[in-house]
């Protein structure tokens, strides 16, 4: 039957029909696994799930590489209409695994690509964080910009990306979430960037683009977190729900998105992204990444690093956040 004889033919899969671009072509069977996340496709939804629950899904050198690969995999798959990112365990993502940096405990991940002698070499970065040595800001930037590049794959993907937040999305975890096209969250989630209090600047540079100048400054001048209801009120999240309803509400959202043809979704996203990118997202990320490096090499930044090396990272964070009354709400 031709399209005029089939009800709602525009909602058919891109693989259906003899006129499909993919007619007669088998789907690729390559299914790589990842060190920091899992990937699966159900119906028209690609599901990327951070999978280091014991560590609060803390970010390692593998995370941006894994995420960028998984997003590209979904982007190229004609079955996929929407990409859903979430986290296993108690929260979405607790930020960078900064104990490795702050406690001078660099160690390569088992099975990770060999980075010996590169800017990603843990020994190189440890040396570049040594207060007794000269700091090379561009070696720092070369490392951190690669994290941003991987996380921003959510923004630059052709297809819509949705981040489901529960528990916490703090520090680098908020950087990741803010690159998604849509955020849906639990009412009690904690979202923010406490490291602005010492030793950090949000490298992604997305806060002002997502919530506006005044509200971004309100958060980052204090390092305080907001909950899901506030995130929705401010327009950071499109929806906020009680934690026990979050999964069902998220499924309803991504299923509605998946009803649209892929090409429609791509055109709408590219059209809207043109306005967002014109605001200077790339420049914001570059400047913020440089300042994030500076923040880790000030007198105060070195003091925080020295304290973490002496008493442990968790205790140093408790001392950093205790005066604000939220030392249990943030991790990195």
Secondary structure as GFF3:
##gff-version 3
##sequence-region A 1 332
A	DSSP	three_ten_helix	3	5	.	.	.	ID=ss1
A	DSSP	three_ten_helix	9	11	.	.	.	ID=ss2
A	DSSP	beta_strand	37	42	.	.	.	ID=ss3
A	DSSP	beta_strand	45	50	.	.	.	ID=ss4
A	DSSP	three_ten_helix	53	55	.	.	.	ID=ss5
A	DSSP	alpha_helix	61	76	.	.	.	ID=ss6
A	DSSP	beta_strand	82	87	.	.	.	ID=ss7
A	DSSP	alpha_helix	99	102	.	.	.	ID=ss8
A	DSSP	alpha_helix	122	128	.	.	.	ID=ss9
A	DSSP	alpha_helix	137	151	.	.	.	ID=ss10
A	DSSP	alpha_helix	153	156	.	.	.	ID=ss11
A	DSSP	beta_strand	160	165	.	.	.	ID=ss12
A	DSSP	beta_strand	168	170	.	.	.	ID=ss13
A	DSSP	alpha_helix	172	178	.	.	.	ID=ss14
A	DSSP	beta_strand	182	186	.	.	.	ID=ss15
A	DSSP	beta_strand	190	192	.	.	.	ID=ss16
A	DSSP	three_ten_helix	194	197	.	.	.	ID=ss17
A	DSSP	alpha_helix	207	211	.	.	.	ID=ss18
A	DSSP	alpha_helix	213	220	.	.	.	ID=ss19
A	DSSP	alpha_helix	228	233	.	.	.	ID=ss20
A	DSSP	beta_strand	239	241	.	.	.	ID=ss21
A	DSSP	three_ten_helix	243	245	.	.	.	ID=ss22
A	DSSP	alpha_helix	246	258	.	.	.	ID=ss23
A	DSSP	alpha_helix	262	278	.	.	.	ID=ss24
A	DSSP	alpha_helix	281	295	.	.	.	ID=ss25
A	DSSP	alpha_helix	299	311	.	.	.	ID=ss26
A	DSSP	alpha_helix	313	322	.	.	.	ID=ss27
###
